[in-house]
Amino acid sequence: MTLYLNGRNLLDSAYIVARRPFGARPGAPRWMQAGLQVRF
């Protein structure tokens, strides 16, 4: 049994990922994921 936790942009920072092909694109929003994996 494994418990896992993932997070992305936890401080909710505003940043630009790319400027092409159609202008500035913002970074990922605040995101968290938790789960439990069970193997038999």
N, CA, C and O atoms as CSV, one atom per row, in Angstrom:
chain,resi,resn,atom,element,x,y,z
A,1,MET,N,N,0.849,-1.159,0.000
A,1,MET,CA,C,0.000,0.000,0.000
A,1,MET,C,C,0.903,1.232,0.000
A,1,MET,O,O,1.859,1.316,0.770
A,2,THR,N,N,0.587,2.174,-0.866
A,2,THR,CA,C,1.378,3.397,-0.969
A,2,THR,C,C,0.459,4.611,-0.961
A,2,THR,O,O,-0.516,4.660,-1.711
A,3,LEU,N,N,0.761,5.573,-0.129
A,3,LEU,CA,C,0.051,6.843,-0.092
A,3,LEU,C,C,0.927,7.860,-0.798
A,3,LEU,O,O,2.118,7.960,-0.504
A,4,TYR,N,N,0.347,8.629,-1.739
A,4,TYR,CA,C,1.162,9.612,-2.453
A,4,TYR,C,C,0.483,10.968,-2.477
A,4,TYR,O,O,-0.735,11.071,-2.333
A,5,LEU,N,N,1.292,12.014,-2.661
A,5,LEU,CA,C,0.831,13.395,-2.696
A,5,LEU,C,C,1.660,14.139,-3.729
A,5,LEU,O,O,2.889,14.107,-3.675
A,6,ASN,N,N,1.010,14.803,-4.663
A,6,ASN,CA,C,1.678,15.596,-5.695
A,6,ASN,C,C,1.161,17.024,-5.629
A,6,ASN,O,O,0.004,17.254,-5.275
A,7,GLY,N,N,2.012,17.984,-5.969
A,7,GLY,CA,C,1.589,19.379,-5.997
A,7,GLY,C,C,2.297,20.137,-7.098
A,7,GLY,O,O,3.430,19.823,-7.465
A,8,ARG,N,N,1.613,21.138,-7.617
A,8,ARG,CA,C,2.180,21.979,-8.676
A,8,ARG,C,C,1.747,23.416,-8.404
A,8,ARG,O,O,0.572,23.686,-8.156
A,9,ASN,N,N,2.705,24.326,-8.454
A,9,ASN,CA,C,2.466,25.754,-8.238
A,9,ASN,C,C,1.724,25.998,-6.921
A,9,ASN,O,O,0.692,26.670,-6.910
A,10,LEU,N,N,2.232,25.466,-5.831
A,10,LEU,CA,C,1.565,25.543,-4.540
A,10,LEU,C,C,1.456,26.958,-3.986
A,10,LEU,O,O,0.566,27.235,-3.182
A,11,LEU,N,N,2.332,27.846,-4.396
A,11,LEU,CA,C,2.269,29.235,-3.939
A,11,LEU,C,C,1.437,30.112,-4.865
A,11,LEU,O,O,1.345,31.321,-4.649
A,12,ASP,N,N,0.828,29.521,-5.896
A,12,ASP,CA,C,-0.030,30.205,-6.860
A,12,ASP,C,C,0.681,31.395,-7.524
A,12,ASP,O,O,0.113,32.480,-7.643
A,13,SER,N,N,1.914,31.176,-7.948
A,13,SER,CA,C,2.695,32.204,-8.621
A,13,SER,C,C,2.191,32.432,-10.042
A,13,SER,O,O,1.774,31.490,-10.718
A,14,ALA,N,N,2.230,33.668,-10.487
A,14,ALA,CA,C,1.864,34.000,-11.869
A,14,ALA,C,C,3.149,34.080,-12.684
A,14,ALA,O,O,4.050,34.849,-12.349
A,15,TYR,N,N,3.238,33.301,-13.737
A,15,TYR,CA,C,4.430,33.307,-14.581
A,15,TYR,C,C,4.033,32.973,-16.015
A,15,TYR,O,O,2.981,32.382,-16.257
A,16,ILE,N,N,4.881,33.354,-16.954
A,16,ILE,CA,C,4.626,33.122,-18.374
A,16,ILE,C,C,5.390,31.874,-18.807
A,16,ILE,O,O,6.595,31.767,-18.580
A,17,VAL,N,N,4.690,30.939,-19.428
A,17,VAL,CA,C,5.298,29.691,-19.876
A,17,VAL,C,C,5.895,29.848,-21.269
A,17,VAL,O,O,7.026,29.430,-21.514
A,18,ALA,N,N,5.136,30.451,-22.179
A,18,ALA,CA,C,5.584,30.603,-23.562
A,18,ALA,C,C,4.961,31.849,-24.172
A,18,ALA,O,O,3.942,32.341,-23.686
A,19,ARG,N,N,5.566,32.356,-25.228
A,19,ARG,CA,C,5.026,33.513,-25.942
A,19,ARG,C,C,4.643,33.173,-27.372
A,19,ARG,O,O,4.135,34.025,-28.102
A,20,ARG,N,N,4.881,31.952,-27.769
A,20,ARG,CA,C,4.543,31.554,-29.136
A,20,ARG,C,C,3.530,30.433,-29.101
A,20,ARG,O,O,3.552,29.689,-28.121
A,21,PRO,N,N,2.675,30.236,-30.027
A,21,PRO,CA,C,2.517,30.958,-31.278
A,21,PRO,C,C,1.575,32.149,-31.195
A,21,PRO,O,O,1.580,32.969,-32.112
A,22,PHE,N,N,0.750,32.294,-30.126
A,22,PHE,CA,C,-0.271,33.350,-30.118
A,22,PHE,C,C,-0.194,34.251,-28.898
A,22,PHE,O,O,-1.231,34.624,-28.349
A,23,GLY,N,N,0.998,34.607,-28.461
A,23,GLY,CA,C,1.134,35.509,-27.329
A,23,GLY,C,C,1.419,34.786,-26.022
A,23,GLY,O,O,1.618,33.572,-25.994
A,24,ALA,N,N,1.436,35.550,-24.949
A,24,ALA,CA,C,1.806,35.017,-23.634
A,24,ALA,C,C,0.802,33.978,-23.139
A,24,ALA,O,O,-0.410,34.159,-23.254
A,25,ARG,N,N,1.332,32.890,-22.588
A,25,ARG,CA,C,0.500,31.842,-22.005
A,25,ARG,C,C,0.868,31.702,-20.538
A,25,ARG,O,O,2.046,31.578,-20.202
A,26,PRO,N,N,-0.131,31.719,-19.658
A,26,PRO,CA,C,0.158,31.629,-18.223
A,26,PRO,C,C,0.568,30.219,-17.812
A,26,PRO,O,O,0.304,29.247,-18.521
A,27,GLY,N,N,1.214,30.128,-16.659
A,27,GLY,CA,C,1.619,28.841,-16.117
A,27,GLY,C,C,0.446,28.085,-15.525
A,27,GLY,O,O,-0.696,28.543,-15.580
A,28,ALA,N,N,0.733,26.944,-14.967
A,28,ALA,CA,C,-0.304,26.077,-14.404
A,28,ALA,C,C,-0.950,26.713,-13.172
A,28,ALA,O,O,-0.286,27.442,-12.435
A,29,PRO,N,N,-2.215,26.447,-12.946
A,29,PRO,CA,C,-2.862,26.930,-11.720
A,29,PRO,C,C,-2.418,26.098,-10.514
A,29,PRO,O,O,-1.714,25.099,-10.662
A,30,ARG,N,N,-2.836,26.522,-9.325
A,30,ARG,CA,C,-2.534,25.748,-8.124
A,30,ARG,C,C,-3.214,24.391,-8.260
A,30,ARG,O,O,-4.391,24.310,-8.613
A,31,TRP,N,N,-2.466,23.328,-7.978
A,31,TRP,CA,C,-2.984,21.978,-8.200
A,31,TRP,C,C,-2.396,21.029,-7.179
A,31,TRP,O,O,-1.183,21.009,-6.971
A,32,MET,N,N,-3.256,20.233,-6.533
A,32,MET,CA,C,-2.801,19.223,-5.590
A,32,MET,C,C,-3.561,17.924,-5.859
A,32,MET,O,O,-4.733,17.933,-6.235
A,33,GLN,N,N,-2.863,16.813,-5.656
A,33,GLN,CA,C,-3.468,15.510,-5.858
A,33,GLN,C,C,-2.944,14.569,-4.796
A,33,GLN,O,O,-1.749,14.557,-4.499
A,34,ALA,N,N,-3.839,13.782,-4.226
A,34,ALA,CA,C,-3.459,12.777,-3.233
A,34,ALA,C,C,-4.125,11.471,-3.619
A,34,ALA,O,O,-5.204,11.460,-4.211
A,35,GLY,N,N,-3.472,10.374,-3.278
A,35,GLY,CA,C,-4.062,9.085,-3.614
A,35,GLY,C,C,-3.489,7.963,-2.795
A,35,GLY,O,O,-2.514,8.115,-2.059
A,36,LEU,N,N,-4.130,6.838,-2.951
A,36,LEU,CA,C,-3.712,5.626,-2.277
A,36,LEU,C,C,-3.637,4.528,-3.323
A,36,LEU,O,O,-4.608,4.267,-4.032
A,37,GLN,N,N,-2.480,3.888,-3.416
A,37,GLN,CA,C,-2.267,2.817,-4.382
A,37,GLN,C,C,-2.135,1.503,-3.621
A,37,GLN,O,O,-1.338,1.394,-2.688
A,38,VAL,N,N,-2.913,0.515,-4.020
A,38,VAL,CA,C,-2.881,-0.794,-3.381
A,38,VAL,C,C,-2.528,-1.828,-4.433
A,38,VAL,O,O,-3.143,-1.879,-5.498
A,39,ARG,N,N,-1.533,-2.654,-4.130
A,39,ARG,CA,C,-1.124,-3.735,-5.038
A,39,ARG,C,C,-1.361,-5.068,-4.358
A,39,ARG,O,O,-1.076,-5.257,-3.175
A,40,PHE,N,N,-1.888,-5.977,-5.145
A,40,PHE,CA,C,-2.178,-7.323,-4.617
A,40,PHE,C,C,-1.169,-8.311,-5.136
A,40,PHE,O,O,-1.240,-9.495,-4.808
